[in-house]
Amino acid sequence: MAHDDAGGSAPALRADRLGRRYGQVWGLRDCTLEVPAGAIVGLVGPNGAGKTTLLEMIIGLLEPTEGQVSVFGAAAHAHMAARLARVSYVAQDHPLYRDFSVADMFRLGRAMNPSWDHGMAQARMDTLGIPPKRKVKTLSGGQQAQVSLTMALAKRTPLLVLDEPVSSLDPVARLEFMRDVMASAVGTGLTVIIASHVVSELERLCDWLIVLTGGHVRLAGPVDDLLAAHRLLTVPRPTSDAELPGLTIHRTDSDRHSTVLVRADAARLQALGRPGWQADPVGFEQLVMAYLQRSPQTAAADDTAAAAAQPRPLAKEVTR
Amino acid sequence: MIWVSWRQHRSQAIACLGLLAALTVYAIVVSTSMRTAFSHDGLAACLTRSQAGSCQAAISSFMSKFSSMVNIAFWAVLLIAPGLLGVLVGAPLIARELEYGTWRLAWSQTVPRTRWLATKLALVTGGLVVAGAAMTAVITWYREPMDRLTGHFFNNIYDFEGPVLTAYILCAFGFAVLAGLLLRRSIPAMVAAFIPWLAIRLAVEFLLRPRFQAPLTFRQNCAHGCSINTGVGAVPPETGHIGDWVLSITNSGSQTVTTYQPADRFWHFQFIEAGLFVVLTAAALGATIWLLHRRPA
């Protein structure tokens, strides 16, 4: 697509068969996504699943080995400056210059970003009660995270990317941090991508979900659509996967029953009405856990089968 | 960006100024006593009256008093000092960002990372040029009385009284910046940059420098005895002209054959050697910018 300077009509994030190889190992492969502007995206996956790899390619800190990624229409290297102006990043462990004062950090932000909102940055520090003269190294972890978030917000970009922003924080600091992220996103049209292990946090915040395991996107789409496309079936034993309407994501067998989380389109779920079968809606955390527990081999085989059945990649299909 | 670079290198700049101040104080103290002795012994008059050893006693007393202080005590330190200064400033420039994870912060701002690096390199290089020039000026002033007796073409005097000193510093700096990007750690980068720097520095001094231009030859008939000054470091040198750099003296029969580089080639040699090190610096820094732009790591 054409490079859209206003970024108005372009999706916030578009990845097309994006891949990154480290030596012989693929950190991320075949990642195809289209996230609309204004979405609050939860990115979930076990350690080493490729979350940071994906995020760093979005920012432009890492070059893709194959494929393309664009932010509001600004693609890779050709529009590096345009891309950097559209995305702000709070990296894992919120790195800051330890011997800088908070005011120095903000001065750096102002020097390195034409769109810097200095008044907002200072106002946030006042609200949080962080004195600007304090050295970064004397601040608590929660305060450092807040300074990082403030720097990202003051950059005034339409996309905010957060990599494990709360993993090192205590529960209260976590809550406050996430609340502040949401407060900034509400009403501003800010698109947010949050990588996190704290699934319950994401459930409260996100309206979009991406599940990444073994370097592949297993699930991506608006949370409501994803929940609607899955059911938790309770079926008498023995019922084989082949008898079930749709793809088995996760299965637990007890003495008499099997509890199976399946993915299927609405029509097939409607048609389901065999005696002794029970279909329940799926919760966010249940859905995420089912995908995380699926072995990467099974997931890969299923995705290959799905890709063979349909020309469109799975992630796109669920999106629509 | 200028402020950012300054803020990040402020403490290094202050440490550099401190070192320079210490060097200046030392230079003033020693040089003052040297200048006093020089005029007290009337050496200036000796030099004007005749080039060839009419004041041998005065000269050797002056030399024995100051030459060890000026020529030897400093040598070991000053040989490695420019390299140390260069790697101490250069290695952390990128490696520190990689070590502490702050590269994710620095390179995700709106200023692209190549411009970030280019600005930093330009400013720090500028600072090192100023520091190098100041060091050169202080040392040249400090050695001035001694230089009137010995010239400044000798090894380890030559190294501090011209543009080569600054070029040595820049070269070590360039190597260290590149090593910092490749090794991602400050201390290993310092070591990895210093060793090749020292190897090149010594190889140039002892293998290349004497051959920048073909040396001249001076023949002297010693059938009736030569001047009492024999040896490479004699004052005045075997050639009889202060400032000539004597490379070797051989006796063949009744003749002594002296090969030397004449004093008037000093600046020519300085610019050849400085140019060589500046080219190495530019290559290392150019490679760094290119690698960071591509950054396959």
Chai-1 contact restraints between the chains, C-beta under 6 A:
chainA,res_idxA,chainB,res_idxB,connection_type,confidence,min_distance_angstrom,max_distance_angstrom,comment,restraint_id
A,I59,B,S108,contact,1.0,0.0,6.0,A-B,restraint_1
A,L61,B,W107,contact,1.0,0.0,6.0,A-B,restraint_2
A,M80,B,P112,contact,1.0,0.0,6.0,A-B,restraint_3
A,A81,B,P112,contact,1.0,0.0,6.0,A-B,restraint_4
A,L84,B,T110,contact,1.0,0.0,6.0,A-B,restraint_5
A,A85,B,T110,contact,1.0,0.0,6.0,A-B,restraint_6
A,Y89,B,S108,contact,1.0,0.0,6.0,A-B,restraint_7
A,A91,B,R104,contact,1.0,0.0,6.0,A-B,restraint_8
A,P95,B,G101,contact,1.0,0.0,6.0,A-B,restraint_9
A,P95,B,T102,contact,1.0,0.0,6.0,A-B,restraint_10
A,P95,B,R104,contact,1.0,0.0,6.0,A-B,restraint_11
A,P95,B,L105,contact,1.0,0.0,6.0,A-B,restraint_12
A,Y97,B,T102,contact,1.0,0.0,6.0,A-B,restraint_13
A,L108,B,V4,contact,1.0,0.0,6.0,A-B,restraint_14
A,A111,B,M1,contact,1.0,0.0,6.0,A-B,restraint_15
A,A111,B,W3,contact,1.0,0.0,6.0,A-B,restraint_16
A,A111,B,V4,contact,1.0,0.0,6.0,A-B,restraint_17
A,M112,B,Q109,contact,1.0,0.0,6.0,A-B,restraint_18
A,M112,B,V111,contact,1.0,0.0,6.0,A-B,restraint_19
A,N113,B,Q109,contact,1.0,0.0,6.0,A-B,restraint_20
A,N113,B,T110,contact,1.0,0.0,6.0,A-B,restraint_21
